[in-house]
Amino acid sequence: MSGFESLGRYLLIIGGMVFLLGLLLTLAGRIPWVGRLPGDIAIQRERFGCYAPLATCILLSVVLTLFLNLIARILKR
């Protein structure tokens, strides 16, 4: 396989992953529990607000790790 063919394949894979990530982020607002998990910290004061989505970040990390490992295993064959 020449350099351009493999580069084209990698660009298509990266483009597909960016598309799927954009689709996921677009639809994430419609999922009612995203951002409101029990481990998410929200502090509201009179002139101050702080939001730290710890549990949501951990959940997304686990899901993305599983997904990327699956993709890596498929591409390894």
MDAnalysis code that builds the backbone (N, CA, C; Angstrom):
import MDAnalysis as mda
import numpy as np

u = mda.Universe.empty(231, n_residues=77, atom_resindex=np.repeat(np.arange(77), 3), trajectory=True)
u.add_TopologyAttr("name", ["N", "CA", "C"] * 77)
u.add_TopologyAttr("resid", np.arange(1, 78))
u.add_TopologyAttr("resname", ["MET", "SER", "GLY", "PHE", "GLU", "SER", "LEU", "GLY", "ARG", "TYR", "LEU", "LEU", "ILE", "ILE", "GLY", "GLY", "MET", "VAL", "PHE", "LEU", "LEU", "GLY", "LEU", "LEU", "LEU", "THR", "LEU", "ALA", "GLY", "ARG", "ILE", "PRO", "TRP", "VAL", "GLY", "ARG", "LEU", "PRO", "GLY", "ASP", "ILE", "ALA", "ILE", "GLN", "ARG", "GLU", "ARG", "PHE", "GLY", "CYS", "TYR", "ALA", "PRO", "LEU", "ALA", "THR", "CYS", "ILE", "LEU", "LEU", "SER", "VAL", "VAL", "LEU", "THR", "LEU", "PHE", "LEU", "ASN", "LEU", "ILE", "ALA", "ARG", "ILE", "LEU", "LYS", "ARG"])
u.atoms.positions = np.array([
    [0.856, -1.170, 0.000],
    [0.000, 0.000, 0.000],
    [0.904, 1.236, 0.000],
    [0.622, 2.170, -0.876],
    [1.456, 3.368, -0.937],
    [1.133, 4.316, 0.211],
    [1.973, 5.314, 0.375],
    [1.805, 6.264, 1.470],
    [0.498, 7.042, 1.394],
    [0.079, 7.386, 0.164],
    [-1.136, 8.169, 0.022],
    [-2.391, 7.358, 0.330],
    [-2.373, 6.075, 0.000],
    [-3.535, 5.236, 0.294],
    [-3.726, 5.068, 1.789],
    [-2.642, 4.825, 2.507],
    [-2.770, 4.665, 3.962],
    [-3.114, 5.991, 4.620],
    [-2.548, 7.092, 4.122],
    [-2.888, 8.412, 4.664],
    [-4.364, 8.717, 4.430],
    [-4.856, 8.392, 3.240],
    [-6.274, 8.606, 2.946],
    [-7.175, 7.782, 3.849],
    [-6.779, 6.542, 4.109],
    [-7.567, 5.677, 4.989],
    [-7.609, 6.247, 6.409],
    [-6.458, 6.687, 6.901],
    [-6.412, 7.263, 8.252],
    [-7.241, 8.542, 8.342],
    [-7.178, 9.365, 7.311],
    [-7.981, 10.595, 7.317],
    [-9.474, 10.288, 7.309],
    [-9.884, 9.264, 6.574],
    [-11.296, 8.866, 6.581],
    [-11.724, 8.350, 7.945],
    [-10.873, 7.577, 8.586],
    [-11.196, 7.050, 9.918],
    [-11.299, 8.192, 10.923],
    [-10.338, 9.113, 10.896],
    [-10.367, 10.246, 11.819],
    [-11.584, 11.121, 11.552],
    [-11.903, 11.339, 10.271],
    [-13.088, 12.131, 9.926],
    [-14.375, 11.482, 10.418],
    [-14.462, 10.160, 10.297],
    [-15.640, 9.452, 10.801],
    [-15.766, 9.549, 12.304],
    [-14.626, 9.471, 12.988],
    [-14.666, 9.586, 14.450],
    [-15.061, 10.993, 14.879],
    [-14.572, 12.017, 14.176],
    [-14.957, 13.398, 14.485],
    [-16.449, 13.595, 14.223],
    [-16.954, 13.003, 13.149],
    [-18.383, 13.090, 12.852],
    [-19.212, 12.460, 13.968],
    [-18.820, 11.265, 14.403],
    [-19.554, 10.588, 15.469],
    [-19.479, 11.360, 16.786],
    [-18.325, 11.943, 17.077],
    [-18.198, 12.746, 18.293],
    [-19.091, 13.978, 18.220],
    [-19.135, 14.632, 17.072],
    [-20.017, 15.786, 16.896],
    [-21.477, 15.409, 17.025],
    [-21.856, 14.270, 16.477],
    [-23.232, 13.788, 16.598],
    [-23.572, 13.498, 18.057],
    [-22.634, 12.873, 18.759],
    [-22.844, 12.571, 20.173],
    [-23.001, 13.846, 20.990],
    [-22.164, 14.838, 20.741],
    [-22.261, 16.094, 21.481],
    [-23.547, 16.845, 21.152],
    [-23.996, 16.734, 19.915],
    [-25.252, 17.385, 19.531],
    [-26.441, 16.749, 20.242],
    [-26.423, 15.437, 20.371],
    [-27.548, 14.728, 20.979],
    [-27.426, 14.607, 22.502],
    [-26.279, 14.959, 23.072],
    [-26.066, 14.785, 24.513],
    [-27.015, 15.651, 25.340],
    [-27.426, 16.786, 24.819],
    [-28.347, 17.647, 25.558],
    [-29.733, 17.043, 25.720],
    [-30.053, 16.074, 24.901],
    [-31.378, 15.442, 24.969],
    [-31.425, 14.260, 25.920],
    [-30.262, 13.814, 26.389],
    [-30.215, 12.719, 27.349],
    [-30.388, 13.331, 28.735],
    [-31.451, 12.981, 29.456],
    [-31.787, 13.712, 30.682],
    [-30.798, 13.545, 31.832],
    [-30.054, 12.449, 31.909],
    [-29.199, 12.222, 33.059],
    [-27.777, 12.699, 32.867],
    [-27.398, 13.091, 31.643],
    [-26.032, 13.571, 31.403],
    [-25.856, 14.925, 32.086],
    [-24.865, 15.030, 32.930],
    [-24.606, 16.269, 33.651],
    [-25.324, 16.366, 34.982],
    [-26.118, 15.374, 35.320],
    [-26.850, 15.385, 36.595],
    [-26.669, 14.076, 37.348],
    [-25.516, 13.480, 37.222],
    [-25.238, 12.237, 37.935],
    [-24.934, 12.536, 39.397],
    [-25.037, 11.536, 40.272],
    [-24.827, 11.775, 41.701],
    [-23.450, 12.325, 42.067],
    [-22.418, 12.081, 41.283],
    [-21.086, 12.573, 41.612],
    [-20.766, 13.946, 41.046],
    [-21.685, 14.547, 40.316],
    [-21.463, 15.877, 39.755],
    [-21.664, 16.932, 40.841],
    [-20.755, 17.889, 40.882],
    [-20.783, 18.914, 41.923],
    [-21.259, 20.224, 41.318],
    [-22.288, 20.808, 41.912],
    [-22.805, 22.104, 41.476],
    [-22.934, 23.009, 42.697],
    [-22.252, 24.142, 42.641],
    [-22.300, 25.112, 43.741],
    [-22.878, 26.402, 43.189],
    [-23.953, 26.888, 43.796],
    [-24.586, 28.136, 43.386],
    [-24.624, 29.081, 44.580],
    [-24.037, 30.225, 44.419],
    [-24.072, 31.285, 45.413],
    [-24.728, 32.506, 44.789],
    [-24.786, 33.563, 45.562],
    [-25.449, 34.765, 45.073],
    [-24.788, 35.312, 43.805],
    [-23.475, 35.446, 43.807],
    [-22.773, 35.988, 42.648],
    [-21.758, 35.006, 42.064],
    [-21.891, 33.764, 42.390],
    [-20.891, 32.790, 41.986],
    [-21.566, 31.460, 41.683],
    [-21.115, 30.827, 40.636],
    [-21.595, 29.494, 40.308],
    [-20.440, 28.636, 39.814],
    [-20.386, 27.417, 40.277],
    [-19.326, 26.503, 39.882],
    [-19.947, 25.129, 39.629],
    [-19.565, 24.527, 38.516],
    [-20.089, 23.214, 38.159],
    [-18.926, 22.313, 37.784],
    [-18.793, 21.184, 38.437],
    [-17.732, 20.216, 38.159],
    [-18.375, 18.849, 37.910],
    [-18.505, 18.460, 36.659],
    [-19.163, 17.185, 36.327],
    [-18.219, 15.988, 36.478],
    [-17.845, 15.651, 37.695],
    [-16.873, 14.588, 37.937],
    [-17.384, 13.213, 37.487],
    [-18.564, 12.842, 37.907],
    [-19.105, 11.523, 37.562],
    [-19.357, 11.409, 36.055],
    [-19.818, 12.477, 35.438],
    [-20.049, 12.458, 33.993],
    [-18.729, 12.279, 33.251],
    [-17.672, 12.943, 33.704],
    [-16.358, 12.796, 33.067],
    [-15.831, 11.374, 33.205],
    [-16.006, 10.771, 34.364],
    [-15.555, 9.396, 34.564],
    [-16.341, 8.446, 33.668],
    [-17.645, 8.626, 33.598],
    [-18.476, 7.774, 32.738],
    [-18.075, 7.920, 31.273],
    [-17.875, 9.141, 30.805],
    [-17.469, 9.351, 29.423],
    [-16.087, 8.760, 29.154],
    [-15.202, 8.847, 30.126],
    [-13.871, 8.272, 29.973],
    [-13.935, 6.757, 29.802],
    [-14.749, 6.107, 30.596],
    [-14.887, 4.648, 30.492],
    [-15.503, 4.263, 29.155],
    [-16.540, 4.963, 28.735],
    [-17.204, 4.645, 27.468],
    [-16.261, 4.873, 26.291],
    [-15.535, 5.991, 26.290],
    [-14.607, 6.258, 25.194],
    [-13.440, 5.277, 25.181],
    [-12.966, 4.872, 26.355],
    [-11.891, 3.884, 26.415],
    [-12.336, 2.560, 25.816],
    [-13.521, 2.106, 26.172],
    [-14.041, 0.864, 25.604],
    [-14.227, 0.972, 24.095],
    [-14.759, 2.090, 23.646],
    [-14.998, 2.305, 22.214],
    [-13.683, 2.336, 21.437],
    [-12.700, 3.081, 21.929],
    [-11.432, 3.179, 21.223],
    [-10.663, 1.866, 21.249],
    [-10.771, 1.094, 22.332],
    [-10.153, -0.235, 22.353],
    [-10.807, -1.163, 21.335],
    [-12.107, -1.069, 21.184],
    [-12.811, -1.863, 20.183],
    [-12.356, -1.484, 18.774],
    [-12.237, -0.189, 18.510],
    [-11.773, 0.277, 17.201],
    [-10.342, -0.194, 16.946],
    [-9.492, -0.121, 17.974],
    [-8.101, -0.557, 17.824],
    [-8.011, -2.043, 17.509],
    [-8.848, -2.841, 18.161],
    [-8.838, -4.286, 17.893],
    [-9.333, -4.601, 16.489],
    [-10.316, -3.836, 16.020],
    [-10.837, -4.059, 14.666],
    [-9.788, -3.681, 13.624],
    [-9.091, -2.580, 13.828],
    [-8.087, -2.133, 12.871],
    [-6.821, -2.970, 12.911],
    [-6.580, -3.646, 14.021],
    [-5.372, -4.469, 14.176],
    [-5.429, -5.711, 13.301],
    [-6.591, -6.189, 12.979],
    [-6.743, -7.416, 12.181],
    [-6.323, -7.221, 10.765],
])
